């Protein structure tokens, strides 16, 4: 269990935001399945019942030394350690959490699959997070004190915020004040222009900030889930800004937020759009060759283009950032791998034409209930505090939909692990074979990433057919991506021994201070040709400037 309370810094905000790929939607059925799996262990249940009863007697007698984990801010108020009643309540809750955790751990040692274990762990985390005494006004001493100190104003303010979230946020507590930032004014402000647009995406060309640039451009392929501007946050925290500052010609795909009329668009449409974006980039830069970098699910889409038999080979170097291509790797996403749950998710998105951004956001919020649900339940409603203001939280709340067909195809890849099987996926009439990617690849993972575990990301280096460089960041899924140079806490691992698996790689890797952005920029620049003078304009005659960056689609809130 992790700590509660609102994030107190940008680093903490980054640490709790773990957006990612679409799998399914948590349901009551999933909760019941997880509980059934956990409790279907008669010996374990009996053992933990005896242990819990004995521990309860020690707690009631005041003989227990059980205490919250260091850093668990839910129990930071002095009353939890000094008041006998609150101390015993906290100890009993922690003892119950230990018993439930032991039962889930038993699944790993038994005959259950790791997917069953992850399903049970997912449910156990939700149940135990919900059961925390800090979530109830009368058993939260900090909330009681706040109400007394404010003469009840905090209670009234919390009630108003709860009612607002019921009306406007699907009943989920708001994670941030979305109105605090404006896209194009506060966020996504790296200078550039839209140079291509169709019904599915815009292509943005960024203005060079150096007197010379590398001849071969770089096309950035963000995930179709969420807005691209997590790669272009505020100045100083923007991957795009940094890449431009390194003398790279940078282009960004900005996916449209689809509505129900676009529900039939799938991987063929998205792959075709990536290829047409490559045409645009090559024409503008007068370069037949380019580099690409795909983030998260954008890396999946990129791989289907590069690994198709009909691809023309114009990409000379490709990077995969926190991307899973082999879904046989153990991950928290396994909680959503039950066939009936996946079929339910398919049917739900098929009926509506899209899986909505709110549904996607709820999936990942419930994967970290302490941090992304009950954290805000307590701060917004019990304490009456306004939602925090952070750029990455604003981005996380600015969700997008996913077309039903693309959602179903992602689910199929996830369920049957077809992407790493030669010919298991067909895109644009061509069977995908990752071994056809014989160009140099740059692959990143994040050491605390629970969505795309780093060992699964490392697996990409074994699936592709060409030389591959792997870099492991010290952060989580999104935190590893929004990690500019100059962050004193940033480190990464590099230069491990390849070919012997992730554990051997890590054992032989070297830990370095800094961020993978710097290593990637060096790697990409060295594969992007010679330097050429900067042109005096963006776009070309064939692809004129349509409007300034960040464009139209990033602001579309269908």
C-alpha positions as CSV (number, residue, x, y, z in Angstrom):
1,X,0.0,0.0,0.0
2,X,1.3,3.4,-0.9
3,X,0.9,6.7,0.8
4,X,-2.1,9.1,0.6
5,X,-2.6,12.8,0.6
6,X,-2.3,15.1,-2.3
7,X,0.9,15.2,-4.2
8,X,3.2,17.8,-2.7
9,X,5.6,18.4,-5.5
10,X,5.9,17.9,-9.3
11,X,8.2,14.9,-8.6
12,X,5.4,13.3,-6.6
13,X,2.8,14.1,-9.2
14,X,5.0,12.4,-11.8
15,X,5.4,9.4,-9.6
16,X,1.7,8.7,-9.3
17,X,0.8,9.2,-13.0
18,X,1.1,6.0,-14.9
19,X,-1.0,6.3,-18.0
20,X,-0.7,3.6,-20.6
21,X,-2.2,1.2,-23.1
22,X,-5.9,0.3,-23.2
23,X,-6.8,-3.2,-22.1
24,X,-10.3,-3.4,-20.6
25,X,-12.7,-1.8,-18.1
26,X,-12.8,-3.0,-14.5
27,X,-16.2,-4.5,-13.7
28,X,-18.0,-6.1,-10.7
29,X,-17.3,-9.4,-12.4
30,X,-13.6,-8.8,-12.3
31,X,-13.9,-7.8,-8.6
32,X,-15.8,-11.0,-7.8
33,X,-13.3,-13.1,-9.8
34,X,-10.4,-11.7,-7.9
35,X,-12.0,-12.2,-4.5
36,X,-13.0,-15.8,-5.5
37,X,-9.4,-16.6,-6.6
38,X,-8.0,-15.1,-3.4
39,X,-10.4,-16.9,-1.0
40,X,-10.3,-20.3,-2.8
41,X,-7.4,-21.4,-0.6
42,X,-8.8,-23.1,2.5
43,X,-5.5,-23.7,4.2
44,X,-4.3,-20.2,3.6
45,X,-7.5,-18.6,4.7
46,X,-7.5,-20.7,7.9
47,X,-3.9,-19.9,8.6
48,X,-4.5,-16.1,8.1
49,X,-7.7,-16.2,10.2
50,X,-5.7,-17.7,13.1
51,X,-2.9,-15.2,12.6
52,X,-5.3,-12.2,12.4
53,X,-7.2,-13.3,15.5
54,X,-4.0,-13.6,17.5
55,X,-2.7,-10.3,16.2
56,X,-6.1,-8.7,17.1
57,X,-5.7,-9.8,20.7
58,X,-2.3,-8.3,21.0
59,X,-3.5,-5.1,19.4
60,X,-6.5,-4.8,21.9
61,X,-4.1,-5.5,24.8
62,X,-1.8,-2.7,23.6
63,X,1.1,-5.1,23.1
64,X,1.4,-4.7,19.3
65,X,4.3,-2.7,17.9
66,X,2.8,-2.7,14.4
67,X,3.2,0.6,12.6
68,X,2.6,2.1,9.2
69,X,5.3,1.9,6.6
70,X,7.7,4.8,6.5
71,X,6.3,7.4,4.1
72,X,2.7,6.3,4.3
73,X,1.2,9.7,4.6
74,X,-2.3,8.4,5.2
75,X,-1.3,7.8,8.9
76,X,0.9,10.9,9.3
77,X,-1.3,12.6,11.8
78,X,0.1,12.3,15.3
79,X,-3.3,10.8,16.5
80,X,-2.5,7.6,14.7
81,X,0.4,7.0,17.1
82,X,-0.6,8.9,20.2
83,X,-4.3,8.3,20.5
84,X,-5.0,4.7,21.8
85,X,-8.2,4.2,19.9
86,X,-6.8,5.5,16.6
87,X,-3.5,3.6,17.1
88,X,-5.4,0.3,17.6
89,X,-7.6,1.0,14.5
90,X,-4.6,1.6,12.4
91,X,-2.8,-1.5,13.6
92,X,-5.9,-3.7,13.0
93,X,-6.2,-2.3,9.4
94,X,-2.5,-3.0,8.8
95,X,-2.8,-6.5,10.1
96,X,-5.7,-7.2,7.8
97,X,-3.7,-5.9,4.9
98,X,-0.9,-8.2,5.7
99,X,-3.2,-11.2,5.8
100,X,-4.8,-10.3,2.4
101,X,-1.3,-9.7,1.0
102,X,-0.2,-13.1,2.2
103,X,-3.1,-14.8,0.6
104,X,-2.3,-13.1,-2.8
105,X,1.4,-14.1,-2.4
106,X,0.3,-17.7,-1.9
107,X,-1.1,-17.7,-5.4
108,X,2.3,-17.1,-6.9
109,X,3.5,-20.2,-5.1
110,X,0.6,-22.4,-6.1
111,X,-0.8,-23.7,-9.3
112,X,-2.5,-20.5,-10.4
113,X,-1.2,-18.6,-13.5
114,X,0.5,-15.3,-13.0
115,X,-2.5,-13.7,-14.7
116,X,-4.8,-15.0,-11.9
117,X,-2.3,-13.8,-9.3
118,X,-2.3,-10.3,-10.8
119,X,-6.1,-10.3,-11.0
120,X,-6.3,-11.2,-7.3
121,X,-3.7,-8.6,-6.5
122,X,-5.6,-5.9,-8.4
123,X,-8.8,-6.6,-6.6
124,X,-7.0,-6.9,-3.2
125,X,-5.4,-3.5,-3.6
126,X,-8.8,-1.9,-4.4
127,X,-10.6,-3.6,-1.5
128,X,-7.9,-2.8,1.1
129,X,-7.4,0.7,-0.2
130,X,-11.1,1.3,0.2
131,X,-11.1,-0.2,3.7
132,X,-8.6,2.2,5.0
133,X,-10.0,4.1,8.1
134,X,-8.6,7.3,6.6
135,X,-11.3,7.2,3.9
136,X,-14.1,7.8,6.5
137,X,-14.7,11.2,8.0
138,X,-15.3,10.0,11.6
139,X,-12.2,7.8,11.6
140,X,-9.8,10.3,10.0
141,X,-8.4,12.5,12.8
142,X,-6.9,15.0,10.3
143,X,-10.3,15.6,8.7
144,X,-12.0,15.9,12.1
145,X,-9.4,18.5,13.2
146,X,-9.8,20.4,9.9
147,X,-13.6,20.5,10.3
148,X,-13.2,21.9,13.9
149,X,-10.5,24.4,12.9
150,X,-12.6,25.8,10.0
151,X,-15.9,25.7,11.8
152,X,-17.3,23.2,9.3
153,X,-16.2,25.1,6.2
154,X,-14.0,22.2,5.1
155,X,-17.0,19.8,5.3
156,X,-19.2,22.1,3.1
157,X,-16.4,22.7,0.6
158,X,-15.8,18.9,0.4
159,X,-19.5,18.3,-0.2
160,X,-19.6,20.8,-3.0
161,X,-16.5,19.2,-4.6
162,X,-18.1,15.7,-4.3
163,X,-21.3,16.9,-6.0
164,X,-19.3,18.6,-8.8
165,X,-17.4,15.3,-9.5
166,X,-20.6,13.3,-9.5
167,X,-22.0,15.6,-12.1
168,X,-18.9,16.2,-14.3
169,X,-16.4,13.5,-13.6
170,X,-18.3,10.2,-13.5
171,X,-18.2,10.2,-9.7
172,X,-14.4,9.9,-9.6
173,X,-12.5,12.4,-7.5
174,X,-10.8,15.0,-9.7
175,X,-7.1,14.7,-9.7
176,X,-6.3,18.2,-10.8
177,X,-7.8,21.6,-11.7
178,X,-8.0,21.2,-15.5
179,X,-8.6,24.9,-15.9
180,X,-5.2,25.9,-14.5
181,X,-3.4,25.2,-17.7
182,X,-4.2,26.1,-21.3
183,X,-2.8,24.0,-24.2
184,X,-0.9,26.3,-26.6
185,X,-0.4,28.9,-23.9
186,X,1.0,27.0,-20.9
187,X,1.5,23.6,-22.3
188,X,2.6,22.4,-25.8
189,X,4.3,25.7,-26.6
190,X,7.4,24.7,-28.5
191,X,7.3,26.8,-31.7
192,X,6.2,25.0,-34.8
193,X,3.4,24.6,-37.3
194,X,0.9,22.1,-38.6
195,X,2.1,21.1,-42.1
196,X,-0.3,18.2,-42.8
197,X,-3.8,17.2,-41.7
198,X,-6.3,14.5,-42.6
199,X,-9.3,13.0,-40.7
200,X,-7.0,11.0,-38.4
201,X,-4.0,13.1,-37.5
202,X,-2.0,16.3,-37.9
203,X,1.7,16.4,-38.5
204,X,3.5,19.2,-36.7
205,X,6.9,20.5,-37.8
206,X,8.9,22.2,-35.0
207,X,11.0,25.3,-35.7
208,X,14.8,24.6,-35.3
209,X,16.6,26.4,-32.5
210,X,20.1,25.8,-33.7
211,X,21.9,27.3,-36.7
212,X,22.4,23.9,-38.3
213,X,20.3,20.7,-38.2
214,X,20.9,17.1,-39.0
215,X,19.9,16.2,-42.6
216,X,17.7,13.3,-41.7
217,X,14.5,14.2,-39.7
218,X,12.9,12.5,-36.8
219,X,9.2,11.5,-36.7
220,X,7.8,11.2,-33.2
221,X,4.9,8.7,-32.9
222,X,3.0,9.2,-29.6
223,X,0.3,6.7,-28.4
224,X,-3.2,7.2,-29.8
225,X,-4.3,7.2,-26.1
226,X,-4.0,10.6,-24.6
227,X,-2.7,13.8,-26.0
228,X,0.8,14.1,-27.5
229,X,1.8,17.0,-25.3
230,X,3.2,14.9,-22.5
231,X,6.2,15.1,-24.8
232,X,5.8,18.9,-24.9
233,X,5.0,20.1,-21.4
234,X,6.2,23.5,-20.1
235,X,9.5,24.9,-21.3
236,X,12.4,23.1,-19.6
237,X,10.2,19.9,-19.3
238,X,9.6,19.2,-22.9
239,X,11.1,16.3,-24.8
240,X,10.3,18.1,-28.1
241,X,12.1,21.3,-27.0
242,X,15.1,19.3,-26.0
243,X,15.3,17.3,-29.2
244,X,15.1,20.5,-31.2
245,X,17.9,22.0,-29.1
246,X,20.1,19.1,-30.1
247,X,20.0,20.0,-33.7
248,X,17.4,17.4,-34.8
249,X,14.6,18.2,-37.3
250,X,11.6,17.1,-35.3
251,X,8.1,16.3,-36.5
252,X,5.2,15.1,-34.3
253,X,2.1,13.2,-35.1
254,X,-0.9,14.6,-33.3
255,X,-3.7,12.0,-33.3
256,X,-7.3,13.2,-33.5
257,X,-9.6,12.5,-30.6
258,X,-12.0,10.1,-32.4
259,X,-15.8,10.2,-32.1
260,X,-18.3,7.3,-32.7
261,X,-18.2,7.9,-36.5
262,X,-14.5,6.9,-36.5
263,X,-15.2,3.6,-34.7
264,X,-14.2,1.5,-37.7
265,X,-10.7,2.8,-37.9
266,X,-8.1,0.2,-36.8
267,X,-4.4,-0.6,-37.1
268,X,-4.5,-0.4,-40.9
269,X,-5.7,3.2,-40.8
270,X,-3.2,4.2,-38.1
271,X,-0.3,2.4,-39.9
272,X,-1.2,4.1,-43.2
273,X,-1.3,7.5,-41.5
274,X,2.2,6.9,-40.1
275,X,3.4,6.0,-43.6
276,X,1.8,9.1,-45.1
277,X,3.4,11.2,-42.3
278,X,6.8,9.7,-43.3
279,X,6.0,10.9,-46.9
280,X,5.3,14.4,-45.7
281,X,8.4,14.6,-43.5
282,X,10.7,13.3,-46.3
283,X,9.2,15.7,-48.8
284,X,9.6,18.7,-46.6
285,X,13.2,17.9,-45.6
286,X,14.1,16.6,-49.1
287,X,15.5,13.5,-47.3
288,X,14.6,10.0,-48.5
289,X,15.6,8.7,-45.1
290,X,14.5,9.5,-41.6
291,X,14.4,8.2,-38.0
292,X,11.4,7.4,-35.8
293,X,10.6,7.1,-32.2
294,X,7.4,5.5,-30.9
295,X,6.1,6.0,-27.3
296,X,4.0,3.4,-25.5
297,X,1.3,2.1,-27.9
298,X,2.8,4.4,-30.5
299,X,5.7,2.0,-30.5
300,X,3.3,-0.9,-31.2
301,X,1.9,1.0,-34.2
302,X,5.4,1.9,-35.4
303,X,6.5,-1.7,-35.2
304,X,3.7,-2.9,-37.5
305,X,4.9,-0.4,-40.1
306,X,8.6,-1.2,-39.9
307,X,8.1,-5.0,-39.7
308,X,5.7,-5.3,-42.7
309,X,7.1,-7.0,-45.8
310,X,5.9,-4.1,-48.0
311,X,7.7,-1.4,-46.2
312,X,10.2,0.5,-48.3
313,X,13.0,0.7,-45.7
314,X,13.3,4.5,-45.6
315,X,13.6,4.5,-41.8
316,X,17.3,4.2,-40.9
317,X,17.0,4.1,-37.1
318,X,14.0,3.5,-34.8
319,X,13.5,4.0,-31.0
320,X,10.9,2.3,-28.7
321,X,10.1,4.1,-25.5
322,X,8.5,2.1,-22.7
323,X,6.8,-0.2,-25.3
324,X,5.7,-3.8,-24.8
325,X,5.7,-5.9,-28.0
326,X,5.7,-9.3,-26.1
327,X,2.7,-9.5,-23.8
328,X,3.8,-12.8,-22.3
329,X,5.8,-10.7,-19.8
330,X,4.4,-10.5,-16.3
331,X,2.7,-7.2,-15.7
332,X,-0.1,-5.7,-13.7
333,X,-2.1,-5.6,-17.0
334,X,-2.5,-9.3,-16.6
335,X,-5.3,-8.5,-14.2
336,X,-7.4,-7.7,-17.3
337,X,-6.5,-10.8,-19.4
338,X,-9.6,-12.9,-18.5
339,X,-11.2,-13.9,-21.9
340,X,-14.7,-12.9,-20.7
341,X,-13.5,-9.5,-19.5
342,X,-11.7,-8.8,-22.8
343,X,-14.8,-9.8,-24.7
344,X,-16.9,-7.5,-22.5
345,X,-14.5,-4.6,-23.3
346,X,-14.7,-5.4,-27.0
347,X,-18.5,-5.4,-26.9
348,X,-18.7,-2.2,-24.9
349,X,-16.5,-0.2,-27.3
350,X,-18.2,-1.8,-30.3
351,X,-21.6,-0.6,-29.2
352,X,-20.5,3.0,-28.6
353,X,-18.0,3.2,-31.5
354,X,-15.2,4.2,-29.1
355,X,-13.9,3.4,-25.7
356,X,-14.0,6.7,-24.0
357,X,-11.2,8.6,-22.4
358,X,-13.0,8.5,-19.0
359,X,-13.2,4.7,-19.2
360,X,-9.5,4.4,-20.0
361,X,-8.6,6.8,-17.3
362,X,-10.7,4.8,-14.7
363,X,-8.9,1.6,-15.7
364,X,-5.5,3.0,-14.7
365,X,-6.7,4.9,-11.7
366,X,-8.0,1.7,-10.2
367,X,-4.7,0.0,-10.9
368,X,-3.2,2.4,-8.3
369,X,-6.2,3.1,-6.0
370,X,-4.3,4.6,-3.1
371,X,-2.6,7.2,-5.2
372,X,-5.1,7.9,-7.9
373,X,-8.5,7.4,-6.2
374,X,-8.6,7.5,-2.4
375,X,-5.8,9.9,-2.2
376,X,-8.0,12.5,-3.8
377,X,-11.1,11.2,-2.1
378,X,-9.6,12.2,1.2
379,X,-8.0,15.5,0.1
380,X,-10.9,16.7,-2.0
381,X,-13.9,15.6,0.1
382,X,-12.8,14.9,3.7
383,X,-10.2,17.7,4.0
384,X,-12.0,20.1,1.6
385,X,-8.8,20.9,-0.3
386,X,-9.0,22.0,-4.0
387,X,-7.5,19.5,-6.5
388,X,-3.7,20.1,-7.0
389,X,-2.3,22.0,-9.9
390,X,0.5,20.2,-11.9
391,X,1.1,20.1,-15.6
392,X,1.4,16.3,-15.8
393,X,-1.8,15.9,-13.8
394,X,-3.6,18.3,-16.2
395,X,-2.3,16.2,-19.1
396,X,-3.5,13.0,-17.5
397,X,-7.0,14.4,-17.0
398,X,-7.1,15.5,-20.7
399,X,-8.0,12.1,-21.9
400,X,-9.0,10.9,-25.4
401,X,-11.1,8.2,-26.9
402,X,-10.0,5.1,-28.8
403,X,-11.8,3.8,-31.9
404,X,-13.6,0.5,-31.2
405,X,-11.8,-1.4,-34.0
406,X,-8.3,-0.3,-32.9
407,X,-9.3,-1.1,-29.3
408,X,-10.4,-4.6,-30.3
409,X,-7.2,-5.2,-32.3
410,X,-5.1,-4.1,-29.3
411,X,-7.0,-6.4,-27.1
412,X,-6.4,-9.3,-29.5
413,X,-2.7,-8.6,-29.5
414,X,-2.7,-8.5,-25.7
415,X,-4.8,-11.7,-25.3
416,X,-3.1,-13.9,-27.9
417,X,0.3,-12.3,-27.9
418,X,0.3,-12.2,-31.7
419,X,2.7,-9.3,-32.3
420,X,5.8,-11.3,-31.5
421,X,4.6,-14.3,-33.6
422,X,5.8,-13.9,-37.2
423,X,2.7,-13.3,-39.3
424,X,0.5,-13.3,-36.3
425,X,-0.7,-9.8,-37.1
426,X,-1.5,-8.5,-40.6
427,X,-1.4,-4.8,-41.3
428,X,-1.9,-3.1,-44.6
429,X,-2.1,-6.6,-46.2
430,X,1.3,-7.6,-44.9
431,X,2.2,-10.1,-42.2
432,X,4.2,-8.4,-39.4
433,X,7.5,-10.1,-38.5
434,X,9.6,-8.2,-36.0
435,X,12.7,-9.9,-37.2
436,X,12.4,-7.7,-40.4
437,X,13.4,-4.7,-38.3
438,X,17.1,-5.0,-39.1
439,X,18.0,-1.3,-38.6
440,X,19.6,-0.1,-35.4
441,X,17.0,0.3,-32.6
442,X,17.1,2.2,-29.3
443,X,14.9,0.7,-26.6
444,X,14.0,2.2,-23.2
445,X,12.5,0.8,-20.1
446,X,11.7,2.2,-16.6
447,X,12.7,0.4,-13.5
448,X,9.6,1.1,-11.5
449,X,7.1,0.8,-14.5
450,X,4.2,-1.4,-13.6
451,X,2.4,-1.0,-16.9
452,X,5.2,-1.9,-19.3
453,X,7.7,-3.7,-17.0
454,X,11.3,-3.1,-18.0
455,X,12.1,-6.7,-18.6
456,X,9.3,-6.8,-21.1
457,X,10.6,-3.7,-22.8
458,X,14.0,-5.3,-22.9
459,X,12.5,-8.2,-24.7
460,X,12.1,-6.0,-27.8
461,X,15.9,-6.1,-28.2
462,X,15.6,-9.9,-28.6
463,X,12.7,-9.7,-31.0
464,X,14.1,-7.3,-33.6
465,X,16.6,-8.5,-36.1
466,X,19.1,-5.7,-36.0
467,X,21.6,-4.2,-33.4
468,X,19.8,-2.8,-30.4
469,X,20.8,-0.4,-27.5
470,X,18.9,-0.7,-24.3
471,X,18.7,2.1,-21.6
472,X,16.9,1.7,-18.3
473,X,15.6,4.8,-16.5
474,X,15.2,4.9,-12.7
475,X,11.6,6.2,-12.9
476,X,8.1,4.9,-13.7
477,X,6.2,4.8,-17.0
478,X,5.4,8.4,-17.6
479,X,7.9,9.8,-15.1
480,X,10.7,8.2,-17.2
481,X,9.5,10.1,-20.3
482,X,9.0,13.5,-18.7
483,X,12.6,13.5,-17.3
484,X,14.6,16.4,-18.6
485,X,18.4,16.8,-18.2
486,X,19.3,18.6,-15.0
487,X,17.1,16.5,-12.8
488,X,19.4,15.6,-9.9
489,X,17.4,12.5,-9.1
490,X,17.6,11.1,-12.6
491,X,19.8,8.1,-13.3
492,X,19.9,5.4,-15.9
493,X,21.6,2.1,-16.7
494,X,23.3,1.4,-19.9
495,X,26.0,-0.8,-21.6
496,X,24.8,-4.1,-20.1
497,X,25.7,-7.4,-21.7
498,X,23.2,-8.2,-24.4
499,X,22.0,-11.6,-25.5
500,X,21.9,-13.2,-22.1
501,X,18.5,-11.9,-20.9
502,X,17.4,-8.9,-18.8
503,X,18.9,-10.0,-15.5
504,X,22.4,-10.6,-17.0
505,X,22.1,-7.2,-18.7
506,X,21.2,-5.4,-15.5
507,X,24.0,-7.1,-13.6
508,X,26.6,-6.0,-16.1
509,X,25.1,-2.5,-16.8
510,X,26.6,0.8,-15.7
511,X,24.6,3.3,-13.7
512,X,24.9,6.8,-14.9
513,X,23.6,10.2,-13.6
514,X,21.2,12.0,-16.0
515,X,18.4,11.1,-18.3
516,X,18.0,8.8,-21.3
517,X,17.0,11.9,-23.4
518,X,20.7,12.8,-23.6
519,X,21.8,9.3,-24.7
520,X,18.9,9.1,-27.2
521,X,19.8,12.4,-28.7
522,X,23.4,11.4,-29.2
523,X,22.4,8.1,-30.6
524,X,19.9,9.6,-33.0
525,X,22.1,12.4,-34.1
526,X,24.9,10.0,-35.0
527,X,22.5,8.2,-37.3
528,X,20.8,11.3,-38.9
529,X,23.4,12.3,-41.4
530,X,25.5,15.4,-41.7
531,X,24.6,18.9,-40.5
532,X,22.9,21.3,-43.0
533,X,21.9,25.0,-42.7
534,X,18.5,25.7,-41.3
535,X,15.9,26.8,-43.8
536,X,14.2,30.1,-43.4
537,X,10.6,28.6,-43.3
538,X,8.6,25.6,-42.2
539,X,6.7,23.4,-44.6
540,X,7.0,23.3,-48.3
541,X,5.0,24.1,-51.5
542,X,3.4,20.7,-51.3
543,X,2.8,20.9,-47.6
544,X,2.3,24.5,-46.6
545,X,1.8,25.7,-43.1
546,X,-1.8,25.3,-42.1
547,X,-1.7,26.9,-38.7
548,X,0.7,27.4,-35.8
549,X,1.5,24.5,-33.4
550,X,0.0,22.9,-31.3
551,X,-2.7,22.6,-34.0
552,X,-6.4,21.9,-33.9
553,X,-6.6,18.2,-32.9
554,X,-4.8,18.5,-29.5
555,X,-7.6,20.9,-28.4
556,X,-10.5,18.7,-29.6
557,X,-12.6,17.6,-26.7
558,X,-15.1,15.3,-28.4
